[in-house]
C-alpha cells in the first residue's frame, strides 16, 4: 500500500518524549507511545493518517533530526537505473 502524504516520520531512538510535537499538532495526529526507545523514553508516534503538512510539530521539536514532515517523495538522481 502506498504511503499517504503528507506524513510524519519520527526517529524513535532520537525522540526524548517531551510531548512538544504532540501539544503543537493542530490535527492531533501524534500520540505518546506506550513503549520505550533505546534511551528509555516513551516516544512520539504518528497515528498513520490525518497529517496536514503544517510542520508545527517539526518546529516545536527541540531534538534535531528526531522528526520530519514528508510532503512529497523525491526521486534521487540515478535511482531506478
NUKOLMAR-218684 format. One record per residue: residue number from 1; x, y negated, z negated of N, C-alpha, C in turn. Coordinates in steps of 0.05 Angstrom, whole numbers, plus 5000, padded with zeros to 4 digits. Layout:
% residues N
+-----+------+------+------+-------+-------+-------+------+------+------+
|   n | n_px | n_py | n_pz | ca_px | ca_py | ca_pz | c_px | c_py | c_pz |
+-----+------+------+------+-------+-------+-------+------+------+------+
| NUM |    X |    Y |    Z |     X |     Y |     Z |    X |    Y |    Z |
...
+-----+------+------+------+-------+-------+-------+------+------+------+
***
This chain:
% residues 81
+-----+------+------+------+-------+-------+-------+------+------+------+
|   n | n_px | n_py | n_pz | ca_px | ca_py | ca_pz | c_px | c_py | c_pz |
+-----+------+------+------+-------+-------+-------+------+------+------+
|   1 | 5017 | 5024 | 5000 |  5000 |  5000 |  5000 | 5018 | 4975 | 5000 |
|   2 | 5011 | 4956 | 5016 |  5026 |  4931 |  5018 | 5023 | 4914 | 4993 |
|   3 | 5044 | 4900 | 4987 |  5044 |  4882 |  4964 | 5027 | 4857 | 4970 |
|   4 | 5009 | 4849 | 4952 |  4993 |  4826 |  4957 | 5009 | 4801 | 4948 |
|   5 | 5009 | 4781 | 4964 |  5024 |  4756 |  4958 | 5005 | 4733 | 4954 |
|   6 | 5011 | 4714 | 4938 |  5035 |  4713 |  4922 | 5035 | 4733 | 4899 |
|   7 | 5058 | 4738 | 4887 |  5061 |  4756 |  4865 | 5083 | 4746 | 4846 |
|   8 | 5084 | 4758 | 4823 |  5104 |  4751 |  4803 | 5122 | 4775 | 4799 |
|   9 | 5148 | 4771 | 4801 |  5167 |  4792 |  4795 | 5182 | 4785 | 4770 |
|  10 | 5182 | 4803 | 4751 |  5195 |  4799 |  4725 | 5217 | 4819 | 4722 |
|  11 | 5241 | 4809 | 4715 |  5264 |  4826 |  4709 | 5260 | 4834 | 4680 |
|  12 | 5250 | 4858 | 4675 |  5243 |  4867 |  4648 | 5266 | 4866 | 4629 |
|  13 | 5290 | 4871 | 4638 |  5313 |  4871 |  4620 | 5325 | 4844 | 4614 |
|  14 | 5315 | 4823 | 4628 |  5324 |  4796 |  4621 | 5303 | 4780 | 4605 |
|  15 | 5278 | 4789 | 4606 |  5257 |  4776 |  4592 | 5260 | 4780 | 4562 |
|  16 | 5257 | 4758 | 4547 |  5260 |  4759 |  4518 | 5233 | 4757 | 4504 |
|  17 | 5211 | 4758 | 4519 |  5185 |  4759 |  4508 | 5176 | 4734 | 4493 |
|  18 | 5186 | 4711 | 4501 |  5179 |  4686 |  4487 | 5149 | 4679 | 4491 |
|  19 | 5138 | 4688 | 4514 |  5110 |  4682 |  4520 | 5104 | 4655 | 4533 |
|  20 | 5125 | 4640 | 4539 |  5120 |  4614 |  4552 | 5108 | 4617 | 4579 |
|  21 | 5116 | 4637 | 4594 |  5104 |  4641 |  4621 | 5074 | 4648 | 4618 |
|  22 | 5068 | 4664 | 4598 |  5040 |  4673 |  4593 | 5023 | 4649 | 4586 |
|  23 | 5033 | 4632 | 4568 |  5018 |  4609 |  4558 | 5014 | 4588 | 4581 |
|  24 | 5032 | 4587 | 4600 |  5031 |  4567 |  4621 | 5019 | 4577 | 4647 |
|  25 | 5009 | 4601 | 4648 |  4997 |  4612 |  4672 | 4968 | 4604 | 4675 |
|  26 | 4961 | 4586 | 4694 |  4933 |  4577 |  4697 | 4914 | 4600 | 4703 |
|  27 | 4920 | 4619 | 4721 |  4901 |  4640 |  4727 | 4902 | 4663 | 4706 |
|  28 | 4919 | 4661 | 4686 |  4921 |  4681 |  4665 | 4926 | 4709 | 4675 |
|  29 | 4946 | 4712 | 4692 |  4952 |  4739 |  4703 | 4977 | 4751 | 4691 |
|  30 | 4988 | 4740 | 4670 |  5011 |  4751 |  4656 | 5003 | 4759 | 4628 |
|  31 | 5014 | 4781 | 4618 |  5009 |  4791 |  4591 | 5036 | 4799 | 4579 |
|  32 | 5035 | 4805 | 4553 |  5059 |  4815 |  4539 | 5056 | 4845 | 4538 |
|  33 | 5076 | 4859 | 4546 |  5077 |  4888 |  4547 | 5075 | 4900 | 4518 |
|  34 | 5065 | 4923 | 4516 |  5066 |  4937 |  4490 | 5092 | 4954 | 4487 |
|  35 | 5107 | 4955 | 4509 |  5133 |  4969 |  4509 | 5156 | 4950 | 4505 |
|  36 | 5179 | 4960 | 4501 |  5203 |  4944 |  4495 | 5224 | 4948 | 4517 |
|  37 | 5240 | 4927 | 4523 |  5261 |  4930 |  4542 | 5287 | 4939 | 4528 |
|  38 | 5309 | 4940 | 4543 |  5334 |  4950 |  4532 | 5345 | 4932 | 4510 |
|  39 | 5336 | 4907 | 4509 |  5345 |  4888 |  4489 | 5327 | 4890 | 4464 |
|  40 | 5306 | 4905 | 4465 |  5288 |  4908 |  4443 | 5265 | 4888 | 4442 |
|  41 | 5260 | 4874 | 4464 |  5239 |  4854 |  4466 | 5215 | 4865 | 4480 |
|  42 | 5191 | 4857 | 4472 |  5167 |  4862 |  4488 | 5169 | 4842 | 4511 |
|  43 | 5166 | 4851 | 4535 |  5170 |  4834 |  4559 | 5143 | 4826 | 4571 |
|  44 | 5144 | 4805 | 4587 |  5121 |  4796 |  4602 | 5116 | 4815 | 4625 |
|  45 | 5091 | 4818 | 4632 |  5085 |  4835 |  4656 | 5062 | 4822 | 4671 |
|  46 | 5063 | 4827 | 4697 |  5043 |  4817 |  4716 | 5019 | 4836 | 4717 |
|  47 | 4995 | 4826 | 4718 |  4971 |  4843 |  4719 | 4966 | 4855 | 4746 |
|  48 | 4984 | 4850 | 4766 |  4983 |  4861 |  4793 | 4963 | 4847 | 4812 |
|  49 | 4949 | 4827 | 4804 |  4932 |  4812 |  4822 | 4924 | 4785 | 4810 |
|  50 | 4918 | 4766 | 4827 |  4908 |  4741 |  4818 | 4927 | 4717 | 4818 |
|  51 | 4953 | 4722 | 4824 |  4973 |  4700 |  4825 | 4965 | 4681 | 4847 |
|  52 | 4966 | 4655 | 4840 |  4960 |  4634 |  4860 | 4986 | 4622 | 4872 |
|  53 | 5009 | 4629 | 4861 |  5034 |  4618 |  4871 | 5041 | 4591 | 4860 |
|  54 | 5028 | 4582 | 4839 |  5032 |  4555 |  4828 | 5060 | 4551 | 4816 |
|  55 | 5074 | 4572 | 4808 |  5100 |  4573 |  4796 | 5102 | 4560 | 4768 |
|  56 | 5080 | 4556 | 4755 |  5080 |  4545 |  4728 | 5096 | 4564 | 4709 |
|  57 | 5093 | 4590 | 4713 |  5107 |  4610 |  4697 | 5137 | 4607 | 4701 |
|  58 | 5145 | 4604 | 4726 |  5173 |  4602 |  4733 | 5186 | 4578 | 4719 |
|  59 | 5173 | 4555 | 4720 |  5184 |  4531 |  4708 | 5183 | 4531 | 4678 |
|  60 | 5165 | 4547 | 4666 |  5163 |  4549 |  4637 | 5184 | 4568 | 4625 |
|  61 | 5194 | 4587 | 4642 |  5212 |  4608 |  4632 | 5240 | 4596 | 4626 |
|  62 | 5250 | 4600 | 4602 |  5276 |  4589 |  4595 | 5299 | 4608 | 4603 |
|  63 | 5293 | 4632 | 4612 |  5314 |  4651 |  4618 | 5319 | 4652 | 4648 |
|  64 | 5342 | 4643 | 4657 |  5349 |  4643 |  4685 | 5347 | 4672 | 4697 |
|  65 | 5334 | 4674 | 4720 |  5331 |  4699 |  4735 | 5313 | 4720 | 4722 |
|  66 | 5299 | 4713 | 4701 |  5281 |  4732 |  4689 | 5254 | 4734 | 4704 |
|  67 | 5247 | 4713 | 4718 |  5221 |  4713 |  4731 | 5222 | 4699 | 4758 |
|  68 | 5208 | 4709 | 4777 |  5207 |  4697 |  4804 | 5179 | 4699 | 4815 |
|  69 | 5170 | 4678 | 4829 |  5145 |  4678 |  4843 | 5151 | 4683 | 4872 |
|  70 | 5140 | 4704 | 4884 |  5144 |  4711 |  4912 | 5120 | 4702 | 4928 |
|  71 | 5124 | 4684 | 4947 |  5102 |  4674 |  4962 | 5101 | 4686 | 4990 |
|  72 | 5124 | 4693 | 5001 |  5125 |  4707 |  5027 | 5150 | 4724 | 5028 |
|  73 | 5148 | 4746 | 5042 |  5171 |  4763 |  5045 | 5187 | 4753 | 5068 |
|  74 | 5213 | 4751 | 5064 |  5231 |  4741 |  5085 | 5249 | 4764 | 5094 |
|  75 | 5252 | 4767 | 5119 |  5269 |  4787 |  5130 | 5298 | 4778 | 5130 |
|  76 | 5315 | 4796 | 5121 |  5344 |  4789 |  5121 | 5354 | 4792 | 5150 |
|  77 | 5374 | 4775 | 5157 |  5386 |  4777 |  5183 | 5398 | 4805 | 5187 |
|  78 | 5392 | 4817 | 5209 |  5403 |  4843 |  5216 | 5387 | 4866 | 5204 |
|  79 | 5366 | 4860 | 5188 |  5350 |  4882 |  5177 | 5334 | 4896 | 5198 |
|  80 | 5331 | 4922 | 5196 |  5316 |  4937 |  5214 | 5330 | 4945 | 5240 |
|  81 | 5356 | 4941 | 5240 |  5372 |  4949 |  5264 | 5382 | 4976 | 5261 |
+-----+------+------+------+-------+-------+-------+------+------+------+
***
